[in-house]
Amino acid sequence: MNRRTFFKWQALAAAGLAIKPFAAFATAPSDKTNGALVLSTWNFGLEANKVAWKILDVGGRALDAVEQGVRLCEDDPNERSVGYGGRPDRDGRVTLDACIMDEMANIGSVACLEHIKNPISVARAVMEKTPHVMLVGEGALQFALAQGFKRENLLVPDSEKEWQEWLKTSEYKPIVNIENHDTIGMIALDKAGNLSGACTTSGMAYKMHGRVGDSPIIGAGLFVDNEIGAATATGHGEEVIRVAGCHLVVELMRQGRSAEEACREAVLRVVAAQKRRNKAMDAIQIGFIAIRKDGGYGGYCLQKGFSYAVHNAENNRLIPADYYLK
């Protein structure tokens, strides 16, 4: 290193902007696992992980595991923030968002999709059968129907009843950690050492029609780099988008952070953005989970209440994430 480069690096380090050498990746601390691994957000991730693990355990591809894993939640009418049974927007319309990404950087996404129970599978069809990466609204619906997906009414009676009650006041105030679940994001490492991820949601209840959060946006709600790792997010999507959250987590792992360290630093970026904008932090929740290529994994969130599910060859367990607001 010459003198000019050395002094430039010193200045960056003093400002807290220096990038750790890539060699640090091999020595950064992490919770490691051998072989296949799947992580997913929130309590319902435990059951979703079981579906994914059946594929991973027999040597299946991570992409198939994450798609089938999150479909479990999309199909469940009792899960009110994902797929069939999801809470509607302020107009009473259930609109769904999802994205998927494989180990070769192939991506597919749908946003503001109505009448289709499994948006994650539509997103995969976008990835595999079109030259595009995202379809939205009516165009996404037309594509899904052309691919043989069934048109259905996604507004179940319980969700409709809640919406009718909401209309009496029409007060839009998102609730932190609502019923201890939200978007389901799932990331997996298969026995071949390849990573994939999926993210699916019905978005914030009673949102403006057409609102799209981070979940279908590659680099925000989900990102996979098969050389480094994978990350997915949950919580208030606008804040995740603001910092390109999951891409940030993966890039921090590239610089040598453990999975939890990378998730924590991404949360701190959200905190910094909130402070610059003079916005309160106690009214929002952000959570990240990540897997490194070496099998390290972890998660971190803004405030208490977020848990993530981890399934490996040893067990399937729920981990309460550490958090910033103590």
Secondary structure as UniProt FT lines:
FT   HELIX           3..14
FT   TURN            15..16
FT   HELIX           22..26
FT   STRAND          37..41
FT   TURN            43..44
FT   HELIX           45..56
FT   TURN            57..59
FT   HELIX           62..75
FT   TURN            77..78
FT   TURN            80..81
FT   TURN            84..85
FT   TURN            90..91
FT   STRAND          96..101
FT   TURN            103..104
FT   STRAND          107..113
FT   HELIX           119..129
FT   STRAND          134..136
FT   HELIX           137..146
FT   TURN            147..148
FT   HELIX           157..166
FT   TURN            167..169
FT   TURN            176..177
FT   HELIX           178..180
FT   STRAND          184..189
FT   TURN            191..192
FT   STRAND          195..201
FT   TURN            205..206
FT   TURN            209..210
FT   TURN            215..216
FT   TURN            219..221
FT   STRAND          222..225
FT   TURN            226..228
FT   STRAND          229..235
FT   HELIX           237..242
FT   TURN            243..244
FT   HELIX           245..254
FT   TURN            255..256
FT   HELIX           259..276
FT   TURN            277..278
FT   TURN            282..283
FT   STRAND          286..292
FT   TURN            293..294
FT   STRAND          297..303
FT   TURN            304..305
FT   STRAND          307..311
FT   STRAND          316..320
FT   STRAND          322..325
//
